Amino acid sequence: DQPASAMHEALSRQLTTSQQKAVFHIEGPLLVIAGPGSGKTRVITHRIAALIDSGVQPYNICAITFTNKAANEMRQRAVALGASAGAHISTFHSLCVRILRQYADKADINRSFSIYDEADQARCIKQAVKDCELDTTNFPPARMLDNISKLKNRLIDVDSFKTEANDFLRKTLAKIYARYQHILREHNALDFDDLLMETAFLLQSCPDVCAELGNRFKFLLIDEYQDTNHAQYRIAKALVSQHNNICATGDPDQSIYRWRGADIRNILAFENDWPDATVVKLEENFRSTANILEAADNLITFN
């Protein structure tokens, strides 16, 4: 065995035994089950540093989290550890924007697309309901948009939904969905859910793009894996299909995005998806006393 590097020793000193197991795991699938305050972000940032120290190019590392704030914090922590700033650290949506602009022709979209925020989406859905000559009392735009968002997160596009719409309400929603997408296209715009859906479809339909991105991002780290929806899950699976170097951290008891289509099955089925996965449980809690945690655990058990 090679003697441990100075970086390896410095990282080890800042970690508990279970954290070390996760940080120094290099190749193959890894699931880190981590409750609140167990040092999860530390594990991801230290793992980026450990991968680079083991000879992985920063360029080949992609770390994904759920908010821009978390991505910025992770970036700063990785740089503070001396990990090169070359690793890609962003949200799923930012990664998708980058992929879609790079491969716009293959995704059949205009490279200069705008990204519509919630206010833009609200305006477009109102217009879509109006264009379909429907009463907004019976078909509230916000609820229609929520339904469309859930369909996109499950990778059901307009054509697929039209074929499965078999009653009045679904057929009407299919018309609104089609009109809403038409309005977005007219404005050369994608909404947040389109970013995920279009990327998932691109990776599914273009094996060459999938292979190119797989070679680029040889190590994928995903934080808050319990909050991934079906589209994000398909993107992650496609990106690691060649090398299986996926590291997912999360806590099945902590899903906060279920109302937004998060699919708890993704984290529960991790070991089925990757049967040779290493599973590490981080049980030490650095933020709260044992009593508070025990009370919280009891509540979770009753839920």
C-alpha positions as CSV (number, residue, x, y, z in Angstrom):
1,D,0.0,0.0,0.0
2,Q,1.1,3.6,-0.8
3,P,1.7,5.7,2.4
4,A,-1.2,8.1,3.0
5,S,-0.7,11.5,1.5
6,A,-0.6,14.7,3.6
7,M,-4.0,15.6,2.3
8,H,-5.4,12.1,3.3
9,E,-4.1,12.6,6.8
10,A,-5.4,16.1,7.1
11,L,-8.8,15.0,5.9
12,S,-8.9,12.0,8.2
13,R,-8.2,14.2,11.3
14,Q,-11.4,16.1,10.6
15,L,-13.7,13.1,10.2
16,T,-15.3,10.4,12.3
17,T,-14.8,6.7,11.5
18,S,-18.0,6.4,9.5
19,Q,-17.4,9.7,7.7
20,Q,-13.9,8.4,6.7
21,K,-15.4,5.2,5.3
22,A,-17.6,7.4,2.9
23,V,-14.9,10.0,2.1
24,F,-12.2,7.5,1.1
25,H,-14.5,5.2,-0.9
26,I,-13.2,5.8,-4.4
27,E,-14.8,3.6,-7.1
28,G,-18.3,2.1,-7.3
29,P,-21.7,3.0,-6.0
30,L,-21.9,4.5,-2.5
31,L,-25.0,5.4,-0.5
32,V,-24.5,7.6,2.6
33,I,-27.5,7.5,4.9
34,A,-27.2,10.7,6.9
35,G,-29.7,12.3,9.3
36,P,-29.8,16.0,10.1
37,G,-26.6,17.4,11.6
38,S,-24.5,14.2,10.9
39,G,-21.9,16.1,8.7
40,K,-23.3,15.2,5.3
41,T,-22.0,18.3,3.5
42,R,-18.6,17.8,5.1
43,V,-18.6,14.2,3.7
44,I,-19.3,15.4,0.1
45,T,-16.8,18.2,0.2
46,H,-14.1,16.1,1.8
47,R,-14.9,13.3,-0.7
48,I,-14.3,15.7,-3.6
49,A,-10.9,16.5,-2.0
50,A,-10.1,12.8,-1.5
51,L,-11.0,11.9,-5.1
52,I,-8.7,14.6,-6.4
53,D,-6.0,13.5,-4.0
54,S,-6.3,10.0,-5.3
55,G,-5.6,11.2,-8.9
56,V,-9.1,11.9,-10.2
57,Q,-9.2,15.0,-12.4
58,P,-11.4,17.8,-10.9
59,Y,-12.9,18.1,-14.4
60,N,-14.3,14.5,-14.0
61,I,-16.2,15.3,-10.8
62,C,-19.8,16.5,-10.8
63,A,-21.6,17.2,-7.5
64,I,-25.3,18.0,-7.5
65,T,-27.4,19.6,-4.8
66,F,-30.9,21.1,-4.5
67,T,-30.5,24.8,-4.0
68,N,-28.1,27.4,-5.3
69,K,-27.3,28.4,-1.7
70,A,-26.2,24.8,-0.9
71,A,-24.2,24.6,-4.2
72,N,-22.3,27.8,-3.4
73,E,-21.6,26.7,0.2
74,M,-20.3,23.3,-1.1
75,R,-18.1,25.1,-3.7
76,Q,-16.6,27.4,-1.1
77,R,-15.9,24.5,1.3
78,A,-14.3,22.4,-1.4
79,V,-12.0,25.3,-2.4
80,A,-11.1,25.9,1.3
81,L,-10.0,22.3,1.5
82,G,-7.6,22.9,-1.3
83,A,-9.7,20.9,-3.8
84,S,-9.3,22.5,-7.2
85,A,-12.2,24.7,-8.3
86,G,-12.4,22.6,-11.5
87,A,-15.1,20.2,-10.2
88,H,-18.6,20.9,-11.4
89,I,-20.8,21.8,-8.4
90,S,-24.3,23.0,-9.1
91,T,-28.1,22.2,-8.8
92,F,-29.7,19.7,-11.1
93,H,-31.4,22.5,-13.0
94,S,-28.0,24.4,-13.7
95,L,-26.4,21.2,-14.9
96,C,-29.4,20.6,-17.3
97,V,-29.1,24.2,-18.7
98,R,-25.5,23.5,-19.4
99,I,-26.2,20.2,-21.1
100,L,-29.1,21.5,-23.2
101,R,-27.1,24.6,-24.4
102,Q,-24.2,22.3,-25.3
103,Y,-26.3,19.7,-27.2
104,A,-29.2,22.0,-28.2
105,D,-29.3,20.7,-31.8
106,K,-29.6,17.0,-30.6
107,A,-32.3,18.0,-28.1
108,D,-34.1,19.8,-30.9
109,I,-34.3,23.1,-29.0
110,N,-32.9,26.6,-29.7
111,R,-29.6,27.1,-28.0
112,S,-30.5,30.6,-26.9
113,F,-33.7,29.5,-25.0
114,S,-34.9,31.6,-22.0
115,I,-35.7,30.0,-18.7
116,Y,-39.2,31.0,-17.4
117,D,-39.5,31.6,-13.7
118,E,-42.7,31.1,-11.6
119,A,-44.1,34.5,-12.6
120,D,-43.6,33.8,-16.3
121,Q,-45.1,30.3,-15.9
122,A,-48.2,31.8,-14.1
123,R,-48.7,34.2,-17.0
124,C,-48.4,31.5,-19.7
125,I,-50.7,29.0,-17.9
126,K,-53.4,31.7,-17.5
127,Q,-53.1,32.4,-21.2
128,A,-53.3,28.7,-22.0
129,V,-56.5,28.2,-20.0
130,K,-58.0,31.3,-21.7
131,D,-56.9,30.2,-25.2
132,C,-58.7,26.8,-24.6
133,E,-61.8,28.9,-23.8
134,L,-62.1,27.4,-20.3
135,D,-63.4,28.9,-17.1
136,T,-60.6,29.6,-14.6
137,T,-63.0,28.8,-11.7
138,N,-63.4,25.2,-12.9
139,F,-59.8,25.0,-14.2
140,P,-57.7,27.1,-11.8
141,P,-54.4,28.0,-13.6
142,A,-52.2,27.3,-10.6
143,R,-53.7,23.8,-10.2
144,M,-53.4,23.1,-13.9
145,L,-49.7,24.2,-13.8
146,D,-49.1,21.9,-10.7
147,N,-50.6,19.0,-12.7
148,I,-48.4,19.7,-15.7
149,S,-45.3,20.0,-13.5
150,K,-46.0,16.6,-12.0
151,L,-46.4,15.1,-15.5
152,K,-43.1,16.6,-16.6
153,N,-41.4,15.3,-13.5
154,R,-42.6,11.8,-14.4
155,L,-41.4,12.3,-18.0
156,I,-44.8,12.4,-19.5
157,D,-44.8,14.8,-22.4
158,V,-47.9,16.2,-24.2
159,D,-48.1,13.4,-26.8
160,S,-47.8,10.6,-24.2
161,F,-50.4,12.3,-22.0
162,K,-52.8,12.7,-24.9
163,T,-52.7,9.0,-25.6
164,E,-53.5,8.1,-22.0
165,A,-56.1,10.8,-21.3
166,N,-59.3,8.8,-21.2
167,D,-61.8,11.1,-19.4
168,F,-63.1,14.6,-19.7
169,L,-60.8,16.1,-17.0
170,R,-57.6,14.5,-18.4
171,K,-58.5,15.3,-22.0
172,T,-59.1,19.0,-20.9
173,L,-55.7,19.0,-19.0
174,A,-54.1,17.5,-22.2
175,K,-55.4,20.5,-24.2
176,I,-54.2,23.0,-21.6
177,Y,-50.8,21.2,-21.4
178,A,-50.4,21.3,-25.2
179,R,-51.4,25.0,-25.4
180,Y,-49.0,25.9,-22.5
181,Q,-46.1,24.1,-24.2
182,H,-47.0,25.9,-27.5
183,I,-46.8,29.3,-25.8
184,L,-43.4,28.4,-24.2
185,R,-42.1,27.3,-27.7
186,E,-43.4,30.6,-29.3
187,H,-41.3,32.5,-26.7
188,N,-38.3,30.2,-27.1
189,A,-38.6,29.4,-23.4
190,L,-38.3,26.4,-21.2
191,D,-39.7,26.2,-17.6
192,F,-37.8,24.6,-14.7
193,D,-39.5,21.2,-15.3
194,D,-38.7,21.3,-19.0
195,L,-35.0,21.6,-18.2
196,L,-35.2,18.2,-16.4
197,M,-37.6,16.5,-18.9
198,E,-35.7,17.6,-22.0
199,T,-32.3,16.5,-20.5
200,A,-33.7,13.1,-19.5
201,F,-35.2,12.6,-23.0
202,L,-31.9,13.7,-24.6
203,L,-29.8,11.2,-22.6
204,Q,-32.4,8.5,-23.3
205,S,-32.5,9.1,-27.1
206,C,-28.8,9.9,-27.8
207,P,-26.4,7.2,-26.5
208,D,-23.5,9.2,-27.9
209,V,-24.3,12.3,-25.8
210,C,-24.8,10.0,-22.8
211,A,-21.4,8.4,-23.4
212,E,-19.7,11.8,-23.9
213,L,-21.2,13.1,-20.6
214,G,-20.4,9.9,-18.8
215,N,-16.7,10.2,-19.8
216,R,-16.7,13.8,-18.7
217,F,-18.4,13.2,-15.3
218,K,-16.8,10.0,-14.2
219,F,-17.8,10.6,-10.5
220,L,-21.3,11.8,-9.7
221,L,-22.2,12.9,-6.2
222,I,-25.8,13.8,-5.3
223,D,-26.9,15.4,-2.1
224,E,-30.4,15.1,-0.6
225,Y,-31.1,12.0,-2.8
226,Q,-34.4,11.5,-1.1
227,D,-35.7,14.7,-2.8
228,T,-35.0,13.5,-6.3
229,N,-38.0,13.1,-8.6
230,H,-38.3,10.6,-11.4
231,A,-36.8,12.9,-14.1
232,Q,-33.7,13.6,-11.9
233,Y,-33.4,9.9,-11.1
234,R,-33.3,9.1,-14.9
235,I,-30.7,11.7,-15.5
236,A,-28.5,10.4,-12.7
237,K,-28.8,6.8,-13.9
238,A,-28.0,7.8,-17.5
239,L,-24.9,9.8,-16.4
240,V,-23.4,6.9,-14.5
241,S,-24.5,4.1,-16.8
242,Q,-20.9,3.5,-17.9
243,H,-18.9,3.7,-14.7
244,N,-21.4,3.4,-11.8
245,N,-19.4,5.9,-9.7
246,I,-22.4,7.4,-8.0
247,C,-22.4,8.6,-4.5
248,A,-25.8,9.5,-3.1
249,T,-26.3,11.0,0.3
250,G,-29.7,11.4,2.0
251,D,-32.1,10.4,4.7
252,P,-35.4,8.6,3.8
253,D,-37.1,10.3,6.8
254,Q,-36.2,13.8,5.6
255,S,-37.9,14.2,2.2
256,I,-39.2,17.8,2.0
257,Y,-40.1,17.9,-1.7
258,R,-42.7,15.1,-1.9
259,W,-45.3,17.7,-2.8
260,R,-43.1,18.7,-5.7
261,G,-42.9,15.2,-7.1
262,A,-40.0,13.8,-5.1
263,D,-40.0,10.1,-5.2
264,I,-38.9,8.5,-2.0
265,R,-38.5,5.1,-3.8
266,N,-35.3,6.4,-5.4
267,I,-33.3,6.3,-2.2
268,L,-35.1,3.2,-0.9
269,A,-34.3,1.3,-4.1
270,F,-30.7,2.4,-4.3
271,E,-29.3,-1.0,-3.4
272,N,-31.6,-2.7,-6.0
273,D,-30.4,-0.3,-8.7
274,W,-26.7,-0.8,-7.7
275,P,-26.5,-4.3,-6.0
276,D,-22.8,-3.9,-5.3
277,A,-23.3,-0.6,-3.5
278,T,-21.4,0.2,-0.3
279,V,-23.8,1.7,2.3
280,V,-22.5,3.9,5.1
281,K,-24.7,5.2,7.9
282,L,-23.6,8.5,9.6
283,E,-25.1,8.2,13.0
284,E,-23.1,10.8,15.0
285,N,-25.0,14.1,15.3
286,F,-23.0,17.3,15.7
287,R,-25.9,19.7,16.0
288,S,-28.1,18.4,18.8
289,T,-28.2,16.4,22.0
290,A,-28.9,12.7,22.1
291,N,-32.2,13.4,23.9
292,I,-33.6,15.7,21.2
293,L,-32.6,13.2,18.5
294,E,-34.2,10.3,20.4
295,A,-37.4,12.3,20.7
296,A,-37.3,13.1,17.0
297,D,-36.6,9.4,16.1
298,N,-39.6,8.4,18.2
299,L,-41.8,10.8,16.4
300,I,-40.6,9.6,13.0
301,T,-41.4,6.0,14.0
302,F,-44.9,7.0,14.9
303,N,-45.5,8.8,11.5
